[in-house]
């Protein structure tokens, strides 16, 4: 049974076609049933003896689409590199990379359905729609806004935008789980911009530091201990590192990436629903279009200027299931401070529109006590009841107390003087202040009998590489 807003979308598409606007882009939040809607449209079209071509771009998305079609009684043909292709079925579901090379073999469709249609501006996608330039098309996406600012109305790729239910309303009606976002302290918030987004290699380097990895694991323990989550990382190598680190703490944690064995990747993803996987780490395999079952939350460890990526990642975890009444989002990347709360209503357009999220100030409120993030300006924290009208809590002091507590827990035998130095270094406001403090400390330790050992312990606390101690020690002993 389709929900009311889903049948409404189908009717609005019909109305658009009647008005001779037959290149329709439909916007619906992740998890609200885009695939269910277009599977139903494909079925109705096929029942009228018409041909339908459904375009997907990832193996997992293709498989999910095939399952949804089968569930409503459609045996679709598959156009993928690994399938035995049959072109006799009225509904064909194909991967764009294969379809573009089979255009002369496919029956000309009467309707093209495009999943994740914000990719339509890519060369391969445009080759297909240009080949069938006179065929009506319906695209579905959760986020029609692109990082490069190009609009989906470019070159009349789409001529009508239909915006469905918003995330806030879907949560209110329990179609999606209620999100609670935490923005824990301690993660660097400034990275270089490369190719229009924050440099992922720089993020990999900095976010691999021991104290940052430790904070991420600690906050998982506090809020989601043992529950199934996806951890979104800036690179494949970082996702592997995080999987290893979670595993070292006794969790069933695995990294998934594009070129790994398909069966192993499927096993790890499905393991989230049966307890075989607790933490699934990923760079981009899970970010878009993949229906991951039974997620209790998500960890955001990739800072991005892409609103689309931010909403897609959170959306993975918002799907409800029996017994789940909330979703925990650990926003270690600080993306909610750039793009706002996932519950805020969005204005979408087919026009070109390059935003500058760095200059925008989303309407959110951060709780200085529990670090939760809320839409708008509530009078109290909905998590810990802190009164936002009070100004008696110094956020920086709270941050330092948390750091101090973790230091004492992780390094109980630390010398008191070294403890104070480590605390100051970790809580330094800038990289320059930290470096100045560390060098002055190194020179002081140069005159101590066990100075090099203490300096190496400081290196361990800060998560620096092993070679750091040798380099610094050699310089201070030579008076440089």
C-alpha positions in Angstrom: 0.0 0.0 0.0 1.3 3.4 -1.0 1.2 6.2 1.6 -0.9 9.2 0.9 2.1 11.4 0.0 3.4 8.7 -2.4 0.1 8.5 -4.3 0.0 12.3 -4.3 3.4 12.3 -6.1 2.1 10.0 -8.8 -0.9 12.2 -9.4 1.2 15.3 -9.6 3.4 13.6 -12.2 0.3 12.7 -14.2 -0.8 16.4 -14.0 2.6 17.5 -15.2 2.4 15.2 -18.2 -1.1 16.5 -19.0 0.4 20.0 -19.0 3.0 18.8 -21.5 5.8 19.0 -18.9 7.3 15.6 -19.4 10.7 15.9 -17.9 9.9 15.8 -14.2 12.3 15.8 -11.3 10.8 14.5 -8.0 12.4 15.4 -4.7 11.8 13.2 -1.6 14.0 12.7 1.5 16.1 9.6 1.8 14.1 6.8 3.3 10.6 8.0 2.2 10.1 5.5 -0.6 11.3 6.9 -3.9 12.0 3.4 -5.2 8.5 2.2 -4.2 6.9 5.1 -6.1 8.8 4.7 -9.4 8.4 0.9 -9.2 4.7 1.5 -9.1 4.9 3.9 -12.0 6.9 1.3 -14.0 4.3 -1.3 -13.3 1.4 0.9 -14.4 3.2 1.8 -17.6 4.1 -1.8 -18.4 0.5 -2.9 -17.8 -0.4 -0.4 -20.7 2.0 -2.4 -22.9 4.6 0.4 -22.8 8.3 0.1 -22.4 10.1 1.5 -19.4 13.9 2.0 -18.9 15.1 2.5 -15.3 18.6 3.9 -14.9 20.7 3.2 -11.8 24.4 3.8 -11.2 25.5 1.5 -8.4 25.3 -2.2 -7.9 23.6 -2.0 -4.5 21.0 0.5 -5.9 20.4 -1.7 -8.9 19.8 -4.7 -6.8 17.4 -2.9 -4.4 15.5 -1.7 -7.4 15.2 -5.2 -8.9 13.9 -6.5 -5.5 11.3 -3.7 -5.3 10.1 -4.5 -8.8 9.9 -8.2 -8.1 8.0 -7.5 -4.9 5.1 -5.9 -6.9 5.1 -8.6 -9.6 7.5 -7.2 -12.2 10.1 -9.4 -13.7 12.4 -6.8 -15.2 15.2 -7.3 -17.6 18.7 -6.5 -16.3 21.3 -4.5 -18.2 24.5 -4.9 -16.3 28.0 -6.3 -17.0 27.3 -9.3 -14.8 23.8 -10.3 -16.0 22.5 -12.4 -18.8 20.7 -9.6 -20.7 17.2 -10.1 -22.0 15.5 -7.2 -23.9 12.0 -8.7 -24.3 10.6 -7.5 -20.9 8.7 -4.3 -21.0 10.6 -3.0 -18.0 14.4 -2.9 -18.2 16.6 -1.9 -15.3 20.1 -1.0 -16.2 23.4 0.4 -14.9 24.2 3.6 -16.8 27.7 2.4 -17.6 26.3 -0.7 -19.4 23.2 0.9 -20.9 25.2 3.6 -22.7 26.9 0.8 -24.7 23.7 -1.1 -25.5 21.5 1.7 -26.8 21.2 0.0 -30.2 19.9 -3.2 -28.7 17.3 -1.9 -26.2 13.7 -1.4 -27.3 13.1 2.3 -27.4 11.4 3.1 -24.1 8.2 5.1 -23.7 9.3 6.3 -20.3 12.7 6.7 -18.7 13.0 6.6 -14.9 16.2 8.0 -13.4 17.2 7.1 -9.8 19.6 9.6 -8.1 18.9 12.0 -11.0 21.2 14.7 -9.7 23.9 12.8 -11.6 22.2 13.4 -14.9 24.7 16.2 -15.8 27.4 13.5 -16.1 28.5 12.7 -19.6 27.4 9.1 -19.5 23.9 10.0 -18.3 23.5 12.8 -20.9 24.6 10.4 -23.7 21.6 8.2 -22.8 19.0 10.9 -22.4 20.2 12.7 -25.5 19.9 9.4 -27.5 16.3 9.3 -26.3 15.7 13.0 -26.4 12.0 12.7 -27.3 11.2 10.2 -24.5 9.5 11.5 -21.3 11.6 11.1 -18.2 11.0 11.1 -14.5 14.0 11.6 -12.2 14.1 11.0 -8.4 16.5 12.4 -5.9 16.7 13.4 -2.2 18.9 16.4 -3.1 18.7 18.2 -6.4 21.4 20.6 -5.4 24.9 19.9 -6.6 28.2 20.9 -5.2 29.3 22.5 -8.5 26.2 24.7 -8.5 24.8 23.4 -11.8 21.0 23.2 -12.0 19.1 20.1 -13.1 17.1 22.4 -15.4 20.2 23.0 -17.5 19.6 22.3 -21.2 16.0 21.5 -20.3 17.1 18.2 -18.7 14.1 18.7 -16.4 11.3 21.1 -16.9 9.2 20.6 -13.8 10.2 20.2 -10.1 7.8 18.3 -7.8 8.8 18.6 -4.1 7.2 15.9 -1.9 7.1 15.5 1.9 10.0 17.1 3.8 12.1 15.3 6.4 10.5 17.2 9.3 7.0 16.1 8.4 8.1 12.5 7.6 9.6 12.3 11.1 6.5 13.8 12.7 4.4 11.1 11.0 6.8 8.4 12.0 7.8 7.6 8.5 11.4 8.4 9.5 13.1 8.0 12.9 13.6 11.1 15.1 17.2 12.3 14.8 19.3 13.4 17.8 22.5 15.1 16.6 25.6 15.5 18.8 28.5 17.6 17.7 31.2 16.4 20.1 34.2 18.7 20.7 37.8 18.1 19.8 37.7 17.6 16.0 39.6 20.2 13.8 37.2 22.4 11.9 39.5 24.0 9.3 40.7 22.1 6.2 42.0 23.3 2.8 39.6 23.4 -0.1 40.5 21.1 -3.0 38.3 20.6 -6.1 35.5 22.5 -4.5 35.4 20.5 -1.2 37.5 20.0 1.9 40.6 18.1 1.1 40.0 14.5 1.9 43.7 13.5 2.1 44.4 16.2 4.7 41.3 15.0 6.6 42.7 11.5 6.5 46.0 12.6 8.0 44.5 14.7 10.8 41.6 12.5 11.6 44.0 9.5 12.0 45.7 11.1 15.0 45.4 8.9 18.1 43.5 11.3 20.4 40.9 12.0 17.7 40.3 8.3 16.9 40.0 7.8 20.6 37.4 10.5 21.0 35.3 9.0 18.2 35.4 5.5 19.8 34.6 7.0 23.2 31.5 8.9 22.0 30.3 5.7 20.2 30.6 3.9 23.6 28.7 6.6 25.4 25.8 6.9 22.9 25.6 3.8 20.8 27.7 1.1 22.5 27.3 -2.1 20.5 24.5 -0.8 18.3 24.7 -1.0 14.5 26.0 2.2 12.8 27.8 3.4 9.7 30.9 5.5 10.1 31.4 7.8 7.1 35.1 8.5 6.5 37.0 10.9 4.1 39.0 8.2 2.3 39.1 4.4 1.9 42.4 4.2 3.9 40.8 6.1 6.7 37.8 3.8 6.7 40.1 0.8 7.0 41.9 2.5 9.9 38.7 3.2 11.8 37.5 -0.3 11.3 40.8 -1.6 12.7 40.6 0.8 15.7 37.0 -0.2 16.5 37.9 -3.8 16.2 40.8 -3.3 18.6 38.2 -2.2 21.2 36.3 -5.5 20.8 33.7 -4.3 18.3 32.7 -6.2 15.2 33.8 -3.6 12.7 34.5 -3.8 9.0 35.3 -1.4 6.2 33.5 -1.6 2.8 34.8 0.0 -0.4 34.2 -0.1 -4.1 36.8 -2.6 -5.3 36.4 -5.2 -2.6 34.9 -8.7 -3.1 31.1 -8.3 -3.8 30.1 -11.2 -1.5 32.3 -10.0 1.4 30.9 -6.4 1.0 27.3 -7.8 1.0 28.1 -9.9 4.0 29.3 -7.0 6.1 26.4 -4.7 5.1 23.8 -7.4 5.8 25.6 -8.1 9.1 24.2 -4.9 10.5 20.7 -6.5 10.6 21.7 -9.7 12.3 24.4 -8.6 14.8 27.4 -9.8 12.8 28.4 -6.2 12.1 28.3 -3.4 14.7 30.3 -0.7 12.9 30.5 -0.4 9.1 33.1 2.1 8.0 32.8 3.5 4.5 34.2 6.3 2.3 31.4 6.6 -0.3 29.9 3.1 -0.9 27.1 3.7 1.6 26.5 7.4 1.3 24.0 7.4 -1.6 21.0 5.3 -2.5 21.9 2.2 -0.5 19.2 0.9 1.8 21.1 -0.2 4.9 18.9 -2.2 7.4 18.7 -1.8 11.1 20.9 1.3 11.7 20.7 2.8 15.2 22.9 5.8 14.1 25.6 7.2 12.1 29.1 8.7 12.7 30.0 11.6 10.4 33.8 11.8 10.1 34.0 13.5 6.7 33.7 17.2 6.6 32.0 18.4 3.4 30.7 21.5 1.7 28.2 19.2 -0.1 24.6 19.6 1.3 23.7 16.5 -0.8 26.3 14.3 0.8 25.4 15.5 4.3 21.7 14.8 3.9 22.4 11.5 2.2 24.6 10.2 5.0 22.2 11.1 7.8 19.3 9.8 5.7 20.9 6.3 5.7 20.3 6.0 9.4 16.8 7.5 9.6 14.9 4.5 8.4 12.6 3.2 11.2 12.2 -0.3 12.4 10.3 -1.9 15.3 11.6 -0.8 18.7 13.6 2.1 17.2 12.3 5.5 18.5 15.3 7.7 17.7 18.5 7.9 15.6 21.8 9.1 17.1 24.0 11.1 14.8 27.6 11.7 16.0 28.6 14.7 13.9 32.4 14.7 14.5 32.9 16.5 11.2 30.8 19.5 12.2 28.7 19.3 9.1 25.5 20.4 10.9 27.2 23.7 11.7 27.6 24.3 7.9 24.4 22.9 6.5 22.0 23.2 9.4 19.8 20.6 11.1 18.5 17.7 9.0 15.0 18.6 10.1 15.0 22.1 8.7 12.8 22.5 5.6 14.7 23.0 2.4 13.9 25.2 -0.7 14.9 23.4 -3.9 15.2 24.7 -7.5 16.1 23.4 -10.9 18.1 26.6 -11.5 21.8 26.9 -11.2 22.7 28.0 -7.7 26.1 27.7 -6.2 25.9 28.2 -2.5 28.7 29.2 -0.2 28.0 27.2 3.0 31.1 28.6 4.7 29.4 32.0 4.7 25.9 30.8 5.7 24.7 30.7 9.3 22.2 28.0 9.7 19.5 28.5 12.4 20.7 25.9 15.0 21.4 25.9 18.7 24.3 23.9 20.2 23.9 22.7 23.8 27.1 23.6 25.7 26.4 20.9 28.2 25.6 17.7 26.3 26.8 18.9 22.8 23.5 18.1 21.1 22.4 20.3 18.1 18.9 21.5 17.6 16.9 23.2 14.9 16.1 26.8 15.4 16.2 28.5 18.8 14.5 26.3 21.4 14.4 27.7 25.0 15.8 24.4 26.5 17.9 21.5 25.3 15.5 18.7 24.4 18.1 16.2 25.5 19.5 17.4 28.9 17.0 20.3 29.6 19.8 22.9 29.8 18.2 26.3 29.8 19.6 28.2 26.7 18.6 31.5 28.2 21.3 31.0 30.9 24.8 32.0 30.2 26.5 30.5 33.2 28.2 27.6 31.5 31.5 28.3 29.8 31.7 25.9 26.9 35.5 25.9 26.7 35.7 25.0 30.4 33.4 22.1 29.8 35.5 21.0 26.9 38.7 21.1 29.0 37.0 19.1 31.8 36.1 16.4 29.4 39.6 16.3 27.9 41.0 16.2 31.4 38.8 13.3 32.4 39.8 11.3 29.4 43.5 12.0 29.9 43.3 10.8 33.5 41.4 7.7 32.4 43.7 6.8 29.5 47.0 7.7 31.2 46.5 7.2 35.0 50.3 7.1 35.8 51.1 10.3 33.9 53.4 12.7 35.7 51.5 15.8 37.0 53.7 18.3 35.1 53.4 16.3 31.9 49.7 16.0 32.5 49.3 19.8 32.5 51.4 20.2 29.4 49.4 17.5 27.5 46.1 19.1 28.6 47.3 22.6 27.4 48.5 21.1 24.1 45.2 19.2 23.3 43.1 22.2 24.2 45.2 24.8 22.4 43.1 27.2 20.3 45.4 27.1 17.3 48.1 24.8 15.8 50.7 27.5 16.2 50.1 27.7 20.0 50.3 24.0 20.3 53.6 23.8 18.4 55.1 26.7 20.5 54.1 24.9 23.7 55.5 21.5 22.5 58.9 23.0 21.4 59.3 24.9 24.7 58.5 21.7 26.6 61.0 19.7 24.5 63.8 22.1 25.4 62.9 21.8 29.1 62.9 18.0 28.9 66.4 18.1 27.1 68.0 18.6 30.5 66.2 15.8 32.3 67.5 12.3 32.6 64.4 10.7 31.3 63.4 13.7 29.1 63.3 11.7 25.9 61.0 9.1 27.4 58.6 11.8 28.7 58.7 13.5 25.3 57.8 10.2 23.7 54.9 9.8 26.1 53.7 13.2 25.1 53.9 12.2 21.5 51.7 9.1 22.2 49.1 11.2 24.0 48.9 13.6 21.1 48.7 10.8 18.5 51.9 11.9 16.6 53.8 9.4 14.6 56.7 7.5 16.3 59.4 9.4 14.3 58.3 12.7 15.8 60.2 12.2 19.0 63.5 11.3 17.3 63.3 14.4 15.1 62.4 16.8 17.8 64.9 15.3 20.3 67.7 15.6 17.8 67.0 19.2 17.1 66.7 20.3 20.8 69.9 18.4 21.7 71.7 20.2 18.9 70.3 23.5 20.1 68.3 24.2 17.0 
